[in-house]
Amino acid sequence: MKRGLVLSLALVGLMGAVGLAQCYCCTPAERPPCYSAFWLGESVQIELKVPWRFCCCCAAPQVVGWRVETWPQGELVYSVSLEAPVAAHEFSASWDQTDLSGAQVPAGYYTVVVSTTEGEYEAYLKLVEKAECGCFFWWHPRSWPCGWSLCEPRVILSRACMPRCRIELHIGACCP
């Protein structure tokens, strides 16, 4: 019985190691210091998180636009200028990974820049082809998390969730 349990655990560990090796086999020589990774074609949600007000006495930034550039070249890929400034806590944008002409951008590294009335804030993004990873054990490609300050605004990149991936809990009768 114990021998079967040990053998099962060893087999599960071996399968996990093989799965990790498939996903993370090749690290490029040049990459940003940190990044959020997304599958190619997956929508990217962009937000600006502003820290607590006690950190500074400055005015809260208002978002005036955002853009996506290639990394490290800095070539413009996509750009949006807002008609009127928007408070950071109300700002949310979605990028469908297309360029200004509407074509899908290639896999690689990008910089997402959010422009505000107080300056520009950026985050790095990696787009990965599913065939490149060859991974069947993980739902998302591996990101390299960034450190952040409690007092500095930061750009948050997340998966744009479709209504079908929302979890709802209904207790009692549903109201019309």
QUIUR-V518401 format. One record per residue. N is the residue number from 1. RES is the residue in one letter. SS is DSSP state (2 for helix, 1 for strand, 0 for the rest). PSI is psi in whole degrees, -180 to 180 (* if undefined). Layout:
n & res & ss & psi
N & RES & SS & PSI
N & RES & SS & PSI
//
This chain:
n & res & ss & psi
1 & M & 0 & -48
2 & K & 2 & -39
3 & R & 2 & -40
4 & G & 2 & -40
5 & L & 2 & -45
6 & V & 2 & -43
7 & L & 2 & -40
8 & S & 2 & -44
9 & L & 2 & -41
10 & A & 2 & -40
11 & L & 2 & -43
12 & V & 2 & -43
13 & G & 2 & -41
14 & L & 2 & -43
15 & M & 2 & -39
16 & G & 2 & -43
17 & A & 2 & -41
18 & V & 2 & -41
19 & G & 2 & -44
20 & L & 2 & -39
21 & A & 2 & -36
22 & Q & 2 & -40
23 & C & 2 & -35
24 & Y & 0 & 39
25 & C & 0 & -34
26 & C & 0 & 110
27 & T & 0 & 123
28 & P & 0 & 153
29 & A & 0 & -38
30 & E & 0 & 123
31 & R & 0 & 161
32 & P & 0 & 165
33 & P & 0 & -26
34 & C & 0 & 158
35 & Y & 1 & 162
36 & S & 1 & 132
37 & A & 1 & 142
38 & F & 1 & 151
39 & W & 1 & 149
40 & L & 0 & 129
41 & G & 0 & -7
42 & E & 0 & 132
43 & S & 0 & 143
44 & V & 1 & 124
45 & Q & 1 & 132
46 & I & 1 & 128
47 & E & 1 & 160
48 & L & 1 & 118
49 & K & 1 & 120
50 & V & 0 & 132
51 & P & 0 & 178
52 & W & 0 & 149
53 & R & 2 & -21
54 & F & 2 & -13
55 & C & 2 & -32
56 & C & 0 & 163
57 & C & 0 & 14
58 & C & 0 & 165
59 & A & 0 & 148
60 & A & 0 & 134
61 & P & 0 & 148
62 & Q & 1 & 134
63 & V & 1 & 131
64 & V & 1 & -11
65 & G & 1 & 179
66 & W & 1 & 160
67 & R & 1 & 163
68 & V & 1 & 133
69 & E & 1 & 155
70 & T & 1 & 150
71 & W & 0 & 134
72 & P & 0 & 1
73 & Q & 0 & -34
74 & G & 0 & 20
75 & E & 0 & 134
76 & L & 1 & 129
77 & V & 1 & -45
78 & Y & 1 & 146
79 & S & 1 & 141
80 & V & 1 & 128
81 & S & 1 & 127
82 & L & 1 & 147
83 & E & 1 & -37
84 & A & 1 & 149
85 & P & 1 & 144
86 & V & 1 & 137
87 & A & 1 & 141
88 & A & 2 & -40
89 & H & 2 & -13
90 & E & 2 & -7
91 & F & 0 & 132
92 & S & 0 & 131
93 & A & 1 & 160
94 & S & 1 & 132
95 & W & 1 & 127
96 & D & 0 & 17
97 & Q & 0 & 33
98 & T & 1 & 160
99 & D & 0 & -174
100 & L & 0 & -24
101 & S & 0 & -2
102 & G & 0 & 5
103 & A & 0 & 146
104 & Q & 1 & 133
105 & V & 0 & 155
106 & P & 0 & 165
107 & A & 0 & 150
108 & G & 1 & -167
109 & Y & 1 & 144
110 & Y & 1 & 159
111 & T & 1 & 128
112 & V & 1 & 122
113 & V & 1 & 126
114 & V & 1 & 121
115 & S & 1 & 132
116 & T & 1 & 176
117 & T & 0 & -15
118 & E & 0 & -1
119 & G & 1 & -170
120 & E & 1 & 144
121 & Y & 1 & 142
122 & E & 1 & 160
123 & A & 1 & 152
124 & Y & 1 & 149
125 & L & 1 & 139
126 & K & 1 & 127
127 & L & 1 & 129
128 & V & 1 & 134
129 & E & 0 & 138
130 & K & 2 & -37
131 & A & 2 & -30
132 & E & 2 & -37
133 & C & 2 & -44
134 & G & 0 & 27
135 & C & 0 & 132
136 & F & 0 & -1
137 & F & 0 & -13
138 & W & 0 & 145
139 & W & 0 & -28
140 & H & 0 & 149
141 & P & 0 & 159
142 & R & 0 & 131
143 & S & 0 & 164
144 & W & 1 & 97
145 & P & 0 & 147
146 & C & 0 & 146
147 & G & 0 & 157
148 & W & 0 & 158
149 & S & 0 & 146
150 & L & 0 & -16
151 & C & 0 & -2
152 & E & 0 & 136
153 & P & 0 & 150
154 & R & 1 & 150
155 & V & 1 & 130
156 & I & 1 & 126
157 & L & 1 & 128
158 & S & 1 & 170
159 & R & 1 & 130
160 & A & 0 & 108
161 & C & 0 & 128
162 & M & 0 & 157
163 & P & 2 & -28
164 & R & 2 & -17
165 & C & 2 & 11
166 & R & 0 & 137
167 & I & 0 & 128
168 & E & 0 & 143
169 & L & 0 & 119
170 & H & 0 & 122
171 & I & 0 & 127
172 & G & 0 & -162
173 & A & 0 & 145
174 & C & 0 & 137
175 & C & 0 & 145
176 & P & 0 & *
//
